[in-house]
Amino acid sequence: MRNFRKSIWIATALLMPFGATAQERGTAPMAFEVASVKPNTPDGSGVFRAGLQPQPGGRLNATGANLRMLIRFAYNVDDTQISGGPSWIDSDRYDIVAKGDSNATTDQIRQMLQTLLAERFGLKLHRETKDLPVFELVQSKGGAKLKEIKDDASSAAPEGDMRRAGGGSGVRRGVAIMMGGTTQIGGVMSMSQLSQTLATLVGRKVIDKTDLPGNYGVKIEWTPQPGEMMMMRGMPPGGFGDKGAPPTPDPNGISIFTAIQEQLGLRLESSRGPVDVLVIDSAVKPAQN
């Protein structure tokens, strides 16, 4: 097994389109009962870890999360829909432990994180719609090479897929991305979730046009080239604590576009269309607590 230098767990749940704010819904903002926000401290192992995951009981845990990652989850957008922001939006990383109502849904946890960002990070933003280049995710001529995964204990997920935390039955929704000289995506996800993840990697909004309604076991491996991997902005070469050079891309490796077609039976087609964008007006570094 390869020894990847960087590991990121991304939880995605496409619930409320574009993460409407409490003001837009005409309701009082939801907030965590308690929340700790601290600067992330590298462990010196040479391995960079970043993750953000809602937990049962209205909890949210984030490790090594930068402001862009927090906005991405709170408003249910991808990186291509976040514009502007302070110079440290990618470089400064935080550990967050927060707890809200024990019956809170993932959607409500998103709303509580919006409130936390406004109160602790002084985040102010507005929305715009821009006509931008996009990709459409479609099935290849031969059809998709994906196995649908049912949300029950009898469903056999592909090797390497993640099950629910705590070992319960059923399939955990989400995406695991392993980064190094070779990069992998693995997990059980909908095509909307896959599109959102790919947008963060290829730097364009990806629109799901696969007509595949279920959840599928996805595993894809490719070799990113310099300048790709939009989500790696602000990460130290090789990971925090690693004083060596970043892994050298394999010149014989395949691109993400080729991998999507060969391994998933899907393809990305260039197009253009309106994209809803969050424009950051201001933000401040939070005081440690």
N, C-alpha and C positions, 0 to 999 in steps of 0.2 A: 504493500500500500504506500502511496506517495505521502511524503511528509509536507503537507501544505503549510505555508507560513501564515496565512491569514484565514480566519474563519468568521463568517457573518451569518447570523440567524435572522431572518426577516419574517415577521408574521404579517400576513395579509388577509384581510377580510373585506370584501367589497360590499358594503352595506348601504351607507348614505352617500349618494353621488356627490362627489367633490366636497364632502365634509362641511355641510352647512353649519354656520355658527348659531349660537343661541339667539343672538340679536336678529338674525335672518328668520329663525323659526318663531320669534316672538315669545320666547320662554326665558325664564331665569337661567343663567349659566350654571351648569353642574360643576362641582369641584370635588377634589379628593379631600377626605377627612384629615389625612396626614400625608406629607410628602417630604422626602429628603432629596436634595440636589447637591451633589458633590463633584468636584473635578475628578476625572478619571485618572488613576495612577497606574502606569505600566508596571507589570509584575517582574520585568527584567528577564523573562524567559525567551525573548525574541519572537514571541508569537503574539500577534495582534488579534484581539477579540472584540467584536462589537455586536450588540444584539438588542432587540426591543421586543418584549413579549407580554401580552396581557395574560393574567393568571386568573384562575378561579377565585371567587370571593371578592371581586372588584379590585384586584391588585394589578399593578403595572410595574414591571422590572425592566430597566434599561441599563446596559453596560457599555461604556465606551461610545455612547451615542452623541453625534454632533447635532447642531441645531437643525441642519437640513434633514437628517434622519427623523428627528422628532416632529418636524413640520409634516414630513411625508406621511407619517403614521397618523398624526392628529387630524389631518385634513383629507386623508385617504387619496393622495395624489402621488405621482411619480416625480422624479427629479426634473424632468423636462417641464413640469408645470410650476416650478418654483423659480422666481426671478428676483434678482437683486439680493440684498442682505449685507451684513457686515463682513469685514475681511476674514473674521474668524469662524464663519458659518460652517466650514468644513474642518478646520484644524483643531478647534477646541472641543474636547469630548467630556461627557458627563456620565456619572452613574446616578440613576434615579430609582428610588424605591417609594411607591405611592400606594395608598389604599383608599378606596371609596366605598360606596354602599356594597354590601356583600352580594346583592342580587344584580349588580350592574352588568349590563351586556357589553360586548366589545364596542358597539357603537357608542354607548354611554361613556366608556373609558376613553374613547377618542375625544368626546366632548369635554371630559374632565381634564384631559391633557391640553386641550385648547385653552382652558381657563388657566392652567398652570403656566403655560408659555406666556400668556398675557401678563400674569401677575409676577412671575419670577424672572422672566427674560424680557419683560417690557415689549413683547412682540406686538407690532401693529402692521397690518397688511391690508391690501385691497385687491379686488379681482378685475381682471381684464380678459377679453377674448381676442386672440391673435390668430391670423391666418399663417400657419407654419407647415413646413415639411413634416409628414408623418409616415409611418409604416402601417400597412394592413397585414395582419396575420391571417393567412388563408391555408387551406389544405393543398398539398401538392397534387399533381394529376393522379398519382397512384393511391391517394388517400392517406389519412393520418396513420402513423404507427404507434398508437397509444392504446393502453388498456384502461378501461373505465374501472374505477375503484369505488365500491359501495361503502357507506359509512356504517359498517358493522364488523363484528369480530370474525366473520367467516370470509371476509374479503382478503385475498392475498395481495399485499402491496409488493411492488418490485423490490428486489434486494437493495438495501441501503436507504429505503424510505423511512421516515420518522413516524413513530406511533405516539399516542397521547402521553404527555408527561404523567408520571406516576404509574404507568403500565396498564391503564384501563383499556377496555376494548374500543374499537373504532379507530378511525384514521385521523391524525392530527393535521389540520390544515396549515399550510405554510411552505416556505421555500428555504432550503439550505444552499448557500453558495460557498464553495471552497475555492480559494484563490491561490495561485502560485504560477509556475511556469506553464502549467496546464490548469484550466479552470473548469469547475463542474457546477451544474445546477441539479438538484435532486429534491423530490418531494411529491406529495399528492396535492393537486391543485386544479382549479378550474382554468379554463382558457383565458378568462378575464384576469385571473391572478398571474398567469404566465405572461400575458401581454404587459401587465404593469411591471413585472420584474424585468422583462426584456427592454422596456422603455428606459429603465434606469441604467441598463448596460450599454445600449446602443445610442443613447442621446437623442432619441426622438419619441414622441408619443406613438404608442403601438395600439391599434384599434383591432379588437377581436372580431374577425369575420369568418371564423372557422365553422360556425353552425354546429359546434360540439357543446352540448348543454351540461354535461356531467363533470365529475372530478376524475382526474386521470393521474396515473403514475408517470412522472416525468423524470427522465435522466438524460442529461446532455453534457458533452465534454468537448472543449475546444481550446485553442491557444490564442489568447488575446495579444494584439500587437500594440506597440507604443501609441498612446493617444486614445485607445479604446478604454473600456471600463470606466465610464463616467462616474460611477459610484465610488471609485477609489481616490477621488480628489481629496487632498488634505491628509492622506495617510502617509506616514513616513515610509521611504523605500524599504521593503523587506519586513516592515512591521515595527511597532514600538519595541525598543530594546535591542533591535538587530542592527549592528553596525556594519554589516556586510552589504554587498550590492544586491539589488533585487534580482529575482530569477530571470535568466535570459530566455526569451521566447524561443520555442522550437521552430526553426525555419521550415520544417516539414509539417508543422501542425496545421490544422484546418481552421478557417474563420468561423465565427459564430453563425454567420449566414449559411455556410455550407453544413455546419453541424445540425442546425435546425431542420434543414431539408433532408439530410441523410439519416439522422437519428430519430426524428420525430415525424417525418412525413408532412411537415409544414413548411411554409416559406414566408419571407417578409417582402412585400411589394411596396415600392415607393409610391407615395401619393401626396396630397396636400389638403389641408382642411382646417376648420376652426378649432382652436385648442383653448380651453379655460386655463388661465394662468393666475397663480397667487403672486402678487408683487409685494415684496417686503419693504415697508416704509421705514421701520426702525426696530432695533433690538439692542439689548444691553446684556453684558455678562452677569449672570446671577450671583448674588452673594452666597458664599458657602454657609450651610447650616448643619 
